[in-house]
Amino acid sequence: MAFIRKDKSKKPKQFPFTYLLLNIKLISNRRQGEDAYKQIFQDIYSNTITEHVGRGKRAFLRTMFPENIDGQEFYYGRITRFTDLENNSWVSVITREEITMNLEKGLYPNKQETEYVFVPQAHRLALKLSSDFTIKNAQDFFTKAIGKVVSSDEDFSVNIQQSTDIFEEIFKAQKVENLYINVTYTNSDEIGDDAAEWLDAQLKASNISEANLTFEAGKNETINLDTDLIKGGLDLARENGEVQARVKDVNGKFRRIITKEHPEKNKTVATSEDGLKNVIFMEVMQRYRNNDE
């Protein structure tokens, strides 16, 4: 009788995870590219900048480490939020007495955090999905923190990259009553859509760093989404802005869509927890490898 030998080789353990993306863009006539973005993050970290990210909460980059793959450097670490104690006046529910707490300077309770990876070559920050620290927390933090480390003659934007599906809901809607589109021009990103590239070129040619466009449909009409202006704005906004729309959806229900409330969720797998950062770096570089800013 022949025996079948079982292959006892173990498959590598897999660590599935999801990450979200921020598109962080520096608008400057004095500096650009990878080194400029590295300097911004070094300044935020070395100066221990903390910023409000919600009622009673502040955040900071708790750790930041350099990593190198094929001669390309990026940063990874943990971004943390905590409860901001604004005064030393406490009260005891046992004795009902007021108490003055003399806590050591710099100590804060209720630490919540997640992992991040910053890819300066693509000016993208990846945030591991976690309820402890949301992509909105990250957007709030970097919008405020970057403003403290750039020069007065420099500008920047911090945009949540949004789900393609939520934009498809707008395009597939039975009726679009109104639209608000906020867009900023790209920094040499490969857009891939003719209308979006047209609008991006128009913004740059007009020296406009940010545009806010509002559209209202005529009575009993729906907004035509196929024009270069509107289609370009919608496509450009997915990674470089945000959209609000009142639509009659495919089910005939009227609803308001706010695209930044629907971030793009990138699901992937690492073979170790430590390898998470490398997977993110390689995926982001593959996706934005044509950037030359």
C-alpha positions in Angstrom: 0.0 0.0 0.0 1.4 3.4 -1.0 1.2 6.1 1.6 0.7 9.7 0.6 3.1 11.9 2.4 1.5 15.1 3.6 3.4 18.3 3.0 4.2 19.6 6.5 5.6 22.9 5.3 3.8 25.7 7.1 2.3 28.6 5.2 3.6 32.0 6.3 1.3 33.5 8.9 -0.8 36.3 7.4 -1.7 39.6 9.1 -4.6 41.3 7.2 -5.1 45.0 7.9 -6.7 48.1 6.4 -5.2 51.5 5.9 -6.5 54.9 5.0 -4.7 57.7 3.2 -4.1 61.4 3.6 -2.8 63.4 0.7 -0.5 66.1 2.2 0.6 68.7 -0.3 3.1 71.5 0.1 2.6 74.6 -2.1 5.9 76.5 -2.1 8.1 78.4 -4.5 11.2 77.8 -2.3 11.2 74.1 -1.8 9.6 70.9 -3.0 9.9 67.2 -3.3 10.9 64.4 -0.9 13.4 66.4 1.2 10.8 69.2 1.8 8.2 66.7 3.1 10.8 64.9 5.3 11.7 68.3 6.9 8.1 69.0 7.7 7.7 65.7 9.5 11.0 66.1 11.3 10.0 69.6 12.5 6.6 68.3 13.7 8.2 65.4 15.6 11.3 67.2 17.0 9.2 70.1 18.3 6.7 67.8 20.0 3.8 69.7 18.5 0.5 68.8 20.0 -2.9 69.9 18.5 -6.6 69.6 19.4 -8.3 66.8 17.4 -11.7 67.0 19.0 -13.5 68.1 22.2 -11.0 67.6 25.1 -8.5 65.7 23.0 -5.0 66.5 21.7 -2.7 64.5 19.5 1.0 64.2 18.6 3.5 62.0 16.8 4.6 59.8 19.7 7.2 57.9 17.8 8.8 58.4 14.4 11.5 56.1 12.9 13.2 56.1 9.5 13.1 53.0 7.3 14.9 52.3 4.0 13.8 50.1 1.1 16.0 50.0 -2.0 17.6 53.3 -1.1 14.3 55.1 -0.5 13.7 56.4 3.0 10.3 56.8 4.6 9.0 57.2 8.2 6.8 55.1 10.4 5.6 55.2 14.0 2.6 55.8 16.2 0.3 58.8 16.3 -1.4 59.3 19.7 -4.3 61.2 21.1 -5.0 61.8 24.8 -7.3 63.7 27.1 -6.3 67.3 27.5 -6.4 68.4 31.2 -6.8 72.1 31.0 -6.5 72.9 34.7 -5.5 71.4 38.1 -8.9 71.8 39.7 -10.4 68.4 40.6 -13.2 67.2 42.8 -13.6 64.1 45.0 -17.0 62.3 44.7 -16.2 60.6 48.0 -15.5 63.7 50.2 -17.3 66.2 47.9 -14.2 68.4 48.4 -12.3 70.4 45.8 -8.8 69.1 45.2 -5.8 70.7 43.5 -3.8 68.1 41.6 -0.2 68.9 41.0 0.5 66.5 38.2 4.0 66.2 36.6 4.2 68.4 33.6 3.5 66.7 30.3 1.5 63.8 31.7 -1.9 63.1 30.2 -4.4 60.2 30.6 -6.4 58.0 28.2 -3.8 57.3 25.5 -5.3 56.1 22.2 -3.2 55.5 19.1 -2.6 53.7 15.9 0.3 53.1 13.5 1.2 55.4 10.6 3.5 55.4 7.6 4.6 58.5 5.8 5.8 58.2 2.2 7.5 61.5 1.4 8.1 60.5 -2.3 4.3 60.4 -2.8 3.4 62.9 0.0 1.0 60.3 1.4 0.4 59.4 5.0 -1.1 56.0 5.6 -3.0 55.4 8.8 -3.8 51.9 10.0 -7.6 51.6 10.5 -8.5 51.9 14.2 -11.3 53.4 16.2 -8.7 54.7 18.7 -7.4 57.2 16.2 -9.5 58.1 13.1 -8.5 59.6 9.7 -10.5 62.7 10.7 -8.3 63.0 13.8 -5.2 62.7 11.6 -6.5 65.4 9.2 -7.2 67.8 12.0 -3.8 67.2 13.6 -1.7 67.7 10.4 -3.8 70.7 9.2 -2.9 72.5 12.4 0.6 71.1 13.0 1.9 71.7 9.4 0.7 75.3 9.7 3.2 75.8 12.5 6.3 74.5 10.7 5.9 76.0 7.2 6.9 79.6 6.3 4.4 82.4 6.0 4.9 82.4 2.2 4.2 78.7 1.9 0.8 77.0 1.7 -0.4 73.4 2.0 -3.4 71.2 2.0 -4.4 68.0 3.8 -7.1 65.9 2.1 -8.7 62.6 3.0 -8.6 60.2 0.1 -12.2 59.2 -0.4 -13.9 56.0 -1.6 -14.6 55.6 -5.3 -18.0 54.0 -4.3 -19.3 57.2 -2.8 -18.5 59.2 -5.9 -20.2 56.5 -8.0 -23.4 57.1 -5.9 -23.4 60.7 -7.1 -22.8 59.7 -10.7 -25.6 57.1 -10.6 -28.1 59.2 -8.8 -31.5 59.8 -10.5 -31.2 63.5 -9.7 -28.5 65.8 -8.4 -30.1 69.0 -7.0 -26.9 70.8 -5.8 -23.2 70.3 -5.6 -20.4 71.8 -3.5 -16.9 70.9 -4.8 -13.7 71.9 -3.0 -10.5 71.1 -5.0 -6.8 71.9 -4.8 -4.4 71.4 -7.7 -2.1 68.3 -7.7 1.6 68.2 -7.3 2.4 66.2 -10.5 0.1 63.3 -9.5 -0.9 61.0 -12.3 -4.7 61.7 -12.4 -5.7 59.5 -15.3 -8.9 61.3 -16.2 -9.0 63.9 -19.0 -11.6 66.2 -17.4 -9.7 66.1 -14.1 -6.4 66.9 -15.8 -8.1 69.7 -17.7 -9.4 71.3 -14.5 -6.1 70.7 -12.7 -4.3 72.6 -15.6 -6.8 75.4 -15.4 -6.2 75.9 -11.7 -2.4 75.9 -12.2 -2.6 78.3 -15.1 -4.8 80.7 -13.1 -2.5 80.6 -10.1 -5.3 79.2 -8.0 -4.2 76.9 -5.2 -7.8 76.1 -4.0 -11.2 76.4 -5.6 -14.7 76.2 -4.0 -17.4 75.6 -6.6 -21.2 75.6 -5.9 -23.8 74.4 -8.4 -27.6 74.5 -8.2 -29.8 72.7 -10.7 -32.6 74.6 -12.4 -36.1 74.0 -11.2 -37.2 70.4 -11.9 -33.8 69.8 -13.5 -30.8 67.7 -12.5 -27.2 68.9 -12.8 -25.4 67.5 -15.8 -22.3 65.7 -14.4 -20.7 65.0 -17.8 -19.3 68.5 -18.5 -15.6 69.0 -18.1 -16.0 71.4 -15.3 -18.2 69.3 -13.1 -16.8 65.8 -14.0 -13.3 67.2 -13.6 -14.1 68.7 -10.3 -15.7 65.4 -9.0 -12.8 63.3 -10.2 -10.1 65.7 -8.9 -11.8 66.0 -5.5 -11.5 62.3 -4.7 -7.9 62.7 -3.7 -7.5 66.5 -3.7 -10.6 67.9 -2.0 -14.1 67.0 -1.0 -17.7 67.1 -2.3 -21.1 67.6 -0.8 -24.2 66.8 -2.8 -28.0 66.6 -2.4 -29.2 63.7 -4.6 -32.1 61.5 -5.3 -30.4 58.1 -5.1 -31.1 55.0 -7.2 -33.7 54.0 -4.7 -35.6 57.2 -5.1 -34.7 58.6 -1.7 -33.3 62.1 -1.2 -30.1 62.3 0.8 -27.1 64.4 1.4 -23.7 62.9 0.5 -20.5 64.2 2.2 -17.6 62.4 0.6 -15.0 63.0 3.2 -17.1 60.9 5.6 -16.4 57.9 3.4 -12.6 57.4 3.2 -11.0 55.0 0.8 -10.2 51.7 2.6 -7.2 49.8 1.4 -7.2 46.2 2.5 -4.0 44.2 2.3 -1.9 41.5 4.0 1.5 41.4 5.7 3.5 38.3 6.6 4.4 39.8 10.0 3.3 42.7 12.2 6.6 44.4 11.6 6.3 44.0 7.9 3.1 46.2 7.8 5.1 49.3 7.1 7.0 47.8 4.2 3.8 46.6 2.6 2.2 50.0 2.8 5.3 51.7 1.4 5.6 49.4 -1.6 1.8 49.7 -2.4 1.9 53.5 -2.1 5.0 53.8 -4.2 3.6 51.4 -6.8 0.4 53.5 -7.0 2.2 56.9 -7.2 5.5 55.9 -8.7 5.0 58.6 -11.5 5.2 61.5 -9.1 8.1 63.8 -9.7 7.4 66.7 -7.3 
